[in-house]
Amino acid sequence: MEIKKEQNGPVLKISLSGRLDAVTAPDLDKVVQNELAGVTELTLDFTDLVYVASAGLRVLLLAQKRMKKQGFMKLTHVNKDVKDVLEMTGFIDFLTIED
């Protein structure tokens, strides 16, 4: 998985490509743990994300909890396969998803 970050003041956009799974989730977790200080708007761009596993969902949950305290988080450009996983797991009910 590749992680690209673009920050403009308190706005952070993270673009993910590849697979968010047990192997790659720790990389995103490091970003969530270390780089959200002062961020009030987090966008996760899933344009090139093809798969998300339970380890990836855990990191999304942690990011959502953190951002709920300091601003908001949204997912953009979520493909059908990833959206199906979010629906089956109930994550779609508490994550903000935009096209």
C-alpha positions in Angstrom: 0.0 0.0 0.0 1.1 3.5 -0.7 0.2 6.5 1.5 0.4 10.0 0.2 -0.2 13.0 2.5 -1.2 16.5 1.6 -1.5 19.0 4.5 -2.8 22.6 4.3 -3.0 24.0 7.8 -5.5 22.0 9.9 -6.7 20.1 6.8 -5.0 16.7 6.0 -5.7 14.6 3.0 -4.4 11.0 3.0 -4.6 9.1 -0.3 -4.3 5.3 -0.1 -3.5 3.0 -2.9 -3.4 -0.8 -2.9 -4.6 -3.0 0.0 -5.3 -2.0 3.5 -4.8 -5.2 5.4 -2.8 -6.8 8.3 0.5 -6.1 6.6 -0.2 -2.5 5.6 -2.5 -1.3 8.4 0.3 -0.5 10.8 1.7 2.1 8.3 -1.6 3.9 8.4 -1.9 3.5 12.1 1.5 5.3 12.5 0.1 8.2 10.5 -3.1 8.3 12.6 -1.1 8.2 15.9 1.6 10.7 15.0 0.4 13.1 12.4 -3.2 14.2 13.4 -2.1 16.8 16.0 -3.8 20.1 15.1 -5.8 18.5 12.3 -9.5 19.4 12.3 -10.4 17.9 8.9 -9.2 14.6 7.8 -10.0 13.2 4.3 -9.1 9.7 3.4 -9.1 9.4 -0.4 -9.8 5.8 -1.4 -9.6 6.3 -5.2 -6.8 3.7 -5.6 -7.7 1.5 -2.6 -8.8 -1.9 -3.8 -9.3 -3.8 -0.6 -9.8 -3.3 3.1 -9.5 -6.1 5.7 -10.4 -6.2 9.4 -7.0 -4.7 10.5 -7.6 -1.8 8.2 -11.1 -1.3 9.6 -9.6 -1.1 13.1 -7.3 1.8 12.0 -10.3 3.5 10.4 -12.2 3.2 13.7 -9.3 4.6 15.7 -9.0 7.5 13.3 -12.7 8.2 13.4 -12.7 8.2 17.2 -9.8 10.6 17.3 -11.2 13.0 14.7 -14.6 13.0 16.4 -12.8 14.7 19.4 -10.9 17.3 17.3 -12.9 17.8 14.1 -14.2 15.5 11.5 -13.2 12.7 9.1 -14.5 11.7 5.7 -13.8 9.0 3.1 -13.9 9.9 -0.5 -14.0 7.9 -3.8 -14.8 4.6 -2.1 -15.1 1.8 -4.7 -18.0 -0.8 -4.6 -15.9 -3.6 -3.1 -14.6 -1.5 -0.2 -18.1 0.0 0.3 -19.6 -3.5 0.5 -17.2 -4.3 3.3 -18.1 -1.1 5.1 -21.8 -2.0 4.7 -21.4 -5.6 5.9 -19.5 -4.5 9.0 -21.7 -1.6 9.9 -19.0 0.9 9.5 -21.1 2.7 6.9 -23.4 3.8 9.7 -20.8 6.0 11.4 -18.3 7.0 8.7 -18.9 9.9 6.4 -18.5 8.8 2.8 -18.6 11.2 -0.1 -18.1 10.6 -3.8 
